[in-house]
Amino acid sequence: MMTELEKYYNKFNEEKRLNSRHGQVEFITSMKYIHQYLGEDKSKKILDVGAGTGRYSVALANEGYDVTAVELVKYNLGILKSKNSAVKAYQGNALKLKRFEADTFDVTLLFGPMYHLHTKEEQLKALSEARRVTKKDGIILVAYCMNEYSVLTYGFKEGHVKESLAAGKLSEDFQVLSNTEDLYRYMRLDDINALNEKMGLERIKIISPDGPSDFMRPVLNAMDEETFELFVKYHLSVCERSDLIGAGSHTLDILRNTK
């Protein structure tokens, strides 16, 4: 039986999102930091867990890196494979990477799974599996959907805040209370920090890969190319600022696997 997540991604155009102006900001920023830790050594092995349609894995494989991708949703996997890249792509689950031996990859990307894992136990299991398959002193990059973006957009902008409070979907301090029936899990920095502490993972840095771009979609779309390039330049200059992290729709946590 098809899961709700599979039904969602069968309809949701992830390719279109990542190629949009706000999606480009996220992609350009994330790739900057991936390259920062990959360096020029093309023999390094990359694992992309929750690879979606292959936006990152295919781009990295086309640069000459050794890339393996795991994707849960069959529809997304089909699109990834149709790109005829050098990516070794498999259907699989972030909670069970038993196909791979320990200490196999230099860099592991966990960009999609944490959006949809609702319990702390599941999130810890995904991090544990990523740590297991990543070499000692390797890099793990983990993306999260952020709480305040959901509250501001769905709650206030789209007018659902009162019903969400009444239905117990929001706590009194405006934490989104998602359950297994919901598609997304929204995090605050304290939640992310608690996971890392429990796992014993060492943070190198945490960034905002998209900053305000999700809030500014119409503005970004109306920009001429030169102005958009200036916006990207601005964003790259501030995406590590601690006073801005958590305000965007995503964060990207960059971790060292000290084991």
C-alpha positions as CSV (number, residue, x, y, z in Angstrom):
1,M,0.0,0.0,0.0
2,M,1.3,3.5,-0.9
3,T,2.1,5.6,2.1
4,E,0.8,9.2,2.5
5,L,4.4,10.4,2.0
6,E,4.6,8.5,-1.3
7,K,1.2,10.0,-2.4
8,Y,2.5,13.4,-1.5
9,Y,5.7,13.2,-3.5
10,N,3.9,11.6,-6.4
11,K,2.1,14.9,-6.8
12,F,4.6,17.4,-5.4
13,N,7.0,18.7,-8.1
14,E,10.4,18.7,-6.3
15,E,12.2,19.4,-9.5
16,K,10.2,22.6,-10.0
17,R,10.8,23.7,-6.4
18,L,14.5,23.4,-6.5
19,N,14.7,25.1,-9.9
20,S,12.6,28.1,-8.7
21,R,14.3,31.2,-7.5
22,H,13.9,30.4,-3.8
23,G,15.0,26.8,-4.6
24,Q,18.1,28.1,-6.4
25,V,19.1,30.0,-3.2
26,E,18.9,26.8,-1.2
27,F,20.7,24.8,-3.8
28,I,23.5,27.3,-4.4
29,T,24.1,27.7,-0.7
30,S,24.0,24.0,0.1
31,M,26.4,23.2,-2.7
32,K,28.8,25.8,-1.5
33,Y,29.1,24.1,1.8
34,I,29.2,20.6,0.4
35,H,32.1,21.6,-1.8
36,Q,33.8,23.3,1.1
37,Y,34.1,19.9,2.9
38,L,34.6,17.7,-0.2
39,G,37.6,19.7,-1.6
40,E,39.0,18.7,-5.0
41,D,39.5,15.0,-4.3
42,K,37.1,13.3,-6.7
43,S,37.8,9.9,-5.2
44,K,35.7,10.9,-2.1
45,K,32.5,8.8,-1.7
46,I,29.2,10.6,-1.1
47,L,26.0,9.1,0.2
48,D,22.8,11.1,-0.5
49,V,20.1,9.7,1.8
50,G,16.6,10.9,0.8
51,A,17.9,12.0,-2.5
52,G,14.6,12.9,-4.0
53,T,14.8,13.3,-7.8
54,G,18.6,13.7,-7.6
55,R,19.1,17.4,-7.7
56,Y,22.2,17.2,-5.5
57,S,23.4,13.6,-6.2
58,V,23.3,14.0,-10.0
59,A,25.0,17.4,-9.9
60,L,27.8,16.0,-7.8
61,A,28.2,12.9,-9.9
62,N,28.4,15.1,-13.0
63,E,31.3,16.9,-11.3
64,G,33.1,13.5,-11.1
65,Y,32.5,12.5,-7.5
66,D,31.6,8.9,-6.5
67,V,27.9,9.3,-5.5
68,T,25.4,6.8,-4.1
69,A,21.8,7.8,-3.6
70,V,19.0,6.3,-1.5
71,E,15.4,7.3,-2.0
72,L,12.3,6.0,-0.3
73,V,9.7,7.2,-2.9
74,K,9.7,5.0,-6.0
75,Y,8.4,7.9,-8.2
76,N,11.3,10.2,-7.2
77,L,13.7,7.3,-7.7
78,G,12.4,6.8,-11.2
79,I,13.0,10.4,-12.1
80,L,16.6,10.2,-10.6
81,K,17.4,7.1,-12.7
82,S,15.9,8.6,-15.8
83,K,18.7,11.3,-15.8
84,N,21.2,8.6,-16.8
85,S,23.9,9.9,-14.5
86,A,26.7,7.9,-12.9
87,V,24.8,7.9,-9.5
88,K,24.3,4.5,-8.0
89,A,20.7,4.8,-6.9
90,Y,18.7,2.5,-4.7
91,Q,15.3,2.5,-3.1
92,G,15.7,2.5,0.7
93,N,15.0,4.0,4.1
94,A,17.1,6.4,6.1
95,L,16.3,4.3,9.2
96,K,17.9,1.1,7.8
97,L,21.0,1.5,5.6
98,K,21.9,-2.1,5.9
99,R,23.0,-2.2,2.3
100,F,26.1,-0.3,3.2
101,E,29.0,-1.3,5.5
102,A,30.3,0.9,8.3
103,D,32.8,3.6,7.5
104,T,32.1,3.6,3.7
105,F,31.4,7.3,2.9
106,D,33.4,10.5,3.3
107,V,30.4,12.7,3.1
108,T,26.8,11.8,3.9
109,L,23.8,14.1,3.0
110,L,20.7,13.7,5.0
111,F,18.6,16.4,3.3
112,G,15.1,15.0,3.2
113,P,14.5,12.3,5.8
114,M,14.5,14.6,8.9
115,Y,11.6,16.5,7.5
116,H,9.3,13.5,7.8
117,L,10.5,11.6,10.9
118,H,8.1,12.5,13.7
119,T,9.6,10.8,16.7
120,K,12.9,11.6,18.4
121,E,13.6,7.9,18.3
122,E,13.3,7.8,14.5
123,Q,15.4,10.9,14.1
124,L,18.1,9.5,16.3
125,K,18.0,6.2,14.3
126,A,18.5,8.1,11.1
127,L,21.4,10.0,12.6
128,S,22.9,6.8,14.0
129,E,22.7,5.1,10.6
130,A,24.3,8.1,8.9
131,R,27.1,8.1,11.5
132,R,27.6,4.4,11.1
133,V,28.1,4.5,7.3
134,T,30.3,7.6,7.4
135,K,34.0,7.3,7.9
136,K,35.7,8.6,11.1
137,D,36.2,12.3,10.8
138,G,33.8,12.3,7.8
139,I,31.2,15.0,7.3
140,I,27.4,14.6,7.8
141,L,25.1,17.4,6.5
142,V,21.6,17.3,8.0
143,A,18.7,19.5,6.9
144,Y,15.7,20.3,9.0
145,C,12.4,22.2,8.5
146,M,12.1,25.0,11.0
147,N,9.2,25.7,13.3
148,E,8.9,29.5,12.9
149,Y,8.5,29.2,9.2
150,S,5.5,27.0,9.6
151,V,3.9,29.2,12.3
152,L,4.4,32.4,10.3
153,T,3.2,31.0,6.9
154,Y,0.5,28.4,7.7
155,G,-0.4,29.9,11.0
156,F,-0.5,33.6,10.5
157,K,-0.2,34.3,6.7
158,E,-2.7,31.6,5.7
159,G,-4.9,32.2,8.7
160,H,-4.8,28.8,10.6
161,V,-3.3,29.9,13.9
162,K,-6.5,29.9,16.0
163,E,-7.7,26.6,14.7
164,S,-4.3,25.1,15.1
165,L,-4.2,26.2,18.8
166,A,-7.7,24.9,19.4
167,A,-6.9,21.5,17.8
168,G,-3.7,21.1,19.8
169,K,-1.5,21.4,16.7
170,L,0.3,24.3,18.3
171,S,1.6,24.5,21.9
172,E,1.1,27.6,24.1
173,D,4.6,28.7,23.1
174,F,3.8,28.1,19.4
175,Q,5.8,24.9,18.9
176,V,4.2,22.9,16.1
177,L,3.0,19.6,17.5
178,S,3.1,17.2,14.6
179,N,2.2,13.5,14.7
180,T,2.5,10.5,12.3
181,E,-0.6,11.7,10.4
182,D,1.3,14.9,9.4
183,L,3.8,15.0,6.6
184,Y,6.3,17.4,8.2
185,R,8.2,17.6,11.5
186,Y,9.2,21.2,12.4
187,M,12.2,21.9,14.6
188,R,13.7,24.6,16.8
189,L,17.4,24.9,17.3
190,D,17.0,23.5,20.8
191,D,15.5,20.4,19.4
192,I,18.4,20.0,16.9
193,N,21.0,20.6,19.6
194,A,19.4,17.9,21.8
195,L,19.7,15.3,19.0
196,N,23.3,16.1,18.5
197,E,24.1,15.9,22.2
198,K,22.3,12.6,22.4
199,M,24.3,11.2,19.4
200,G,27.6,12.8,20.5
201,L,28.0,14.5,17.1
202,E,30.3,17.4,16.8
203,R,28.9,20.5,15.1
204,I,31.2,22.3,12.7
205,K,28.7,25.0,11.9
206,I,25.0,25.4,11.3
207,I,23.6,27.6,8.5
208,S,20.4,28.9,7.0
209,P,20.5,27.5,3.4
210,D,17.5,29.6,2.2
211,G,17.3,32.5,4.7
212,P,14.3,34.7,3.9
213,S,13.9,33.4,0.4
214,D,10.8,31.3,1.1
215,F,9.0,34.3,2.5
216,M,10.0,36.4,-0.6
217,R,9.0,34.2,-3.4
218,P,7.0,36.8,-5.4
219,V,9.8,39.4,-4.8
220,L,12.5,37.0,-6.0
221,N,10.5,36.0,-9.0
222,A,10.1,39.7,-10.0
223,M,13.9,40.4,-9.7
224,D,16.0,40.9,-12.8
225,E,19.0,38.5,-13.1
226,E,21.5,41.1,-11.8
227,T,19.4,41.9,-8.7
228,F,18.8,38.2,-8.0
229,E,22.6,37.6,-8.2
230,L,23.0,40.4,-5.7
231,F,20.4,38.8,-3.4
232,V,22.3,35.4,-3.5
233,K,25.6,37.2,-2.8
234,Y,23.9,38.9,0.2
235,H,22.4,35.7,1.5
236,L,25.8,33.8,1.2
237,S,27.4,36.6,3.3
238,V,24.8,36.3,6.2
239,C,23.7,32.6,6.1
240,E,26.0,31.7,9.0
241,R,24.8,34.6,11.3
242,S,23.4,33.1,14.5
243,D,20.8,35.9,14.7
244,L,19.3,34.7,11.4
245,I,19.5,30.9,11.7
246,G,16.1,29.4,12.4
247,A,14.2,32.2,10.9
248,G,14.2,30.6,7.4
249,S,12.3,27.5,6.3
250,H,15.3,25.2,6.7
251,T,18.6,24.9,8.5
252,L,21.6,22.9,7.5
253,D,23.6,21.3,10.3
254,I,27.2,20.4,9.4
255,L,28.6,17.7,11.6
256,R,31.9,15.9,12.0
257,N,31.7,12.2,12.7
258,T,34.2,11.9,15.5
259,K,32.9,8.4,16.5
